[in-house]
Amino acid sequence: MPPPATRGTARPRHRFLWFVALWLLGVAGTALLVLPFHLMIAAAMHH
């Protein structure tokens, strides 16, 4: 009985989707971390 063909092809796509999800999570986390500083600088420049 041969192994299922979908198992070999789904693994790289699964890893790629995890990579994209973690990358987007990192970008969103960085943006949320920097946002207060950005707002403080914008407020300081406005006065």
Phi and psi in degrees as GROMACS dihedral restraints (atoms count N, CA, C in turn):
[ dihedral_restraints ]
;  ai    aj    ak    al  type     phi  dphi    fc
    3     4     5     6     1   -74.0    20    10
    4     5     6     7     1   151.5    20    10
    6     7     8     9     1   -68.0    20    10
    7     8     9    10     1   155.1    20    10
    9    10    11    12     1   -62.1    20    10
   10    11    12    13     1   139.2    20    10
   12    13    14    15     1   -74.0    20    10
   13    14    15    16     1   -24.8    20    10
   15    16    17    18     1   -73.8    20    10
   16    17    18    19     1   -24.5    20    10
   18    19    20    21     1   -65.9    20    10
   19    20    21    22     1   -41.2    20    10
   21    22    23    24     1   -70.9    20    10
   22    23    24    25     1   -31.2    20    10
   24    25    26    27     1   -89.3    20    10
   25    26    27    28     1   -24.2    20    10
   27    28    29    30     1   -79.3    20    10
   28    29    30    31     1   -24.2    20    10
   30    31    32    33     1   -64.1    20    10
   31    32    33    34     1   -49.6    20    10
   33    34    35    36     1   -62.5    20    10
   34    35    36    37     1   -37.7    20    10
   36    37    38    39     1   -66.5    20    10
   37    38    39    40     1   -38.5    20    10
   39    40    41    42     1   -62.4    20    10
   40    41    42    43     1   -43.5    20    10
   42    43    44    45     1   -65.5    20    10
   43    44    45    46     1   -39.3    20    10
   45    46    47    48     1   -65.7    20    10
   46    47    48    49     1   -41.3    20    10
   48    49    50    51     1   -65.2    20    10
   49    50    51    52     1   -37.1    20    10
   51    52    53    54     1   -65.0    20    10
   52    53    54    55     1   -41.2    20    10
   54    55    56    57     1   -60.6    20    10
   55    56    57    58     1   -46.6    20    10
   57    58    59    60     1   -64.3    20    10
   58    59    60    61     1   -42.9    20    10
   60    61    62    63     1   -63.3    20    10
   61    62    63    64     1   -44.4    20    10
   63    64    65    66     1   -69.0    20    10
   64    65    66    67     1   -34.9    20    10
   66    67    68    69     1   -64.9    20    10
   67    68    69    70     1   -45.1    20    10
   69    70    71    72     1   -64.4    20    10
   70    71    72    73     1   -37.7    20    10
   72    73    74    75     1   -63.3    20    10
   73    74    75    76     1   -40.0    20    10
   75    76    77    78     1   -66.0    20    10
   76    77    78    79     1   -41.5    20    10
   78    79    80    81     1   -64.5    20    10
   79    80    81    82     1   -44.0    20    10
   81    82    83    84     1   -65.6    20    10
   82    83    84    85     1   -41.2    20    10
   84    85    86    87     1   -63.9    20    10
   85    86    87    88     1   -40.6    20    10
   87    88    89    90     1   -65.5    20    10
   88    89    90    91     1   -41.2    20    10
   90    91    92    93     1   -63.4    20    10
   91    92    93    94     1   -41.2    20    10
   93    94    95    96     1   -68.8    20    10
   94    95    96    97     1   -32.0    20    10
   96    97    98    99     1   -71.2    20    10
   97    98    99   100     1   -35.9    20    10
   99   100   101   102     1   -85.8    20    10
  100   101   102   103     1   -21.5    20    10
  102   103   104   105     1   -55.7    20    10
  103   104   105   106     1   -46.6    20    10
  105   106   107   108     1   -60.4    20    10
  106   107   108   109     1   -39.4    20    10
  108   109   110   111     1   -66.2    20    10
  109   110   111   112     1   -39.2    20    10
  111   112   113   114     1   -62.3    20    10
  112   113   114   115     1   -43.3    20    10
  114   115   116   117     1   -67.3    20    10
  115   116   117   118     1   -38.0    20    10
  117   118   119   120     1   -64.7    20    10
  118   119   120   121     1   -42.7    20    10
  120   121   122   123     1   -65.7    20    10
  121   122   123   124     1   -41.5    20    10
  123   124   125   126     1   -64.0    20    10
  124   125   126   127     1   -39.0    20    10
  126   127   128   129     1   -68.0    20    10
  127   128   129   130     1   -38.3    20    10
  129   130   131   132     1   -68.0    20    10
  130   131   132   133     1   -35.7    20    10
  132   133   134   135     1   -72.8    20    10
  133   134   135   136     1   -27.5    20    10
  135   136   137   138     1   -74.2    20    10
  136   137   138   139     1   -31.7    20    10
